Amino acid sequence: MKIGIDPEFFILDENSNPINAIRVLPGKSFNPLKKNGINFYHDNVLAEFNYQPVKSEIEFLEKTGESIRILRSIVHPYDISIQSFAEFNKHEMALPNAKEVGCNPDYDAYTLTQNDQPTQFFTKTNNRAAGGHFHIGGEKTDAVCHPFMKPIFVFMLDLFVGIPSVAMDHSVSSFRRRKVFGQAGSHRDKPYGLEYRVLSPFWLRSRSTASLMYKLIDFVFESMNDEFYKKFWNFYPDRLRSDKPATAFECYGYDHKAVVNAINDNDSEAAKRFCNFIMNFMPDHLVAALQQEINFRPDGDFYNYWI
């Protein structure tokens, strides 16, 4: 498995008000500031970074921590925040990049249709939302690279990654974000695999939470290669050629509509009930880590967990 990320951050002034990231990161994704092989740039009014995909949890944690530390040094004396949603004042939104809608569309794995572009959110409001997306790749023989398996891969990510994320993060800002972005099934098909777009950057709250996210995604990756999904889903490939291709995927192992609702409503209690269900299929070490993170309450600045 190869993992890449491109998390977004709010830049805060000395009064904890968000400022337009273009003030400290003038470059865009196609012309970023490069430091230690990491790309730093603004996306609309948010700050963002990415780095080359990594193949191990150790590399993932080291590169992510390094990226956070460099980003904070770049924006100093301002600060970085992993909140999911914020409102900007009109002066910050007067800069031309604030109204850019440059994001490629994403898709709903459950309906196999394109999600609506939130154009008015960008052009008519001063609100913005931050994502903490994962890019998941593999070899040609891996399920994540098989075009028919990608929807089921996203279903399993929702169940084993999206649901735990809601159980861990039930902040008001995450609830507000989900009204616009990050709904269940949100993904982009990629030549190397897929981009899972459900998560906010909350998982950067600590090194241990990021570690759990990596482990959960790796669990789904390996389980999909072992056809673990057959415990929950039937697949009828002939239906893909019908006028209702989404019916090719039929869930019988759990209430997938309840999973979708739990994620879309950011319903932490429903998510915790589903966590009790999925723990029956996870190894003991992963169960213990998930239980620990559900009960974890960060103390102070998330940055302190990465230094």
Helices and strands as residue ranges (DSSP letters): E 2-5, E 8-12, E 18-19, G 21-23, E 33-35, E 38-43, E 46-51, H 57-75, E 79-81, E 85-87, H 90-93, G 96-99, E 107-108, E 113-114, H 119-124, E 127-129, E 134-137, G 143-145, H 150-157, I 158-162, H 163-168, H 172-178, E 186-190, E 193-196, G 201-205, H 207-225, G 228-231, E 233-235, G 237-241, G 245-248, E 249-251, H 256-264, H 268-278, G 279-281, H 284-295, G 302-305
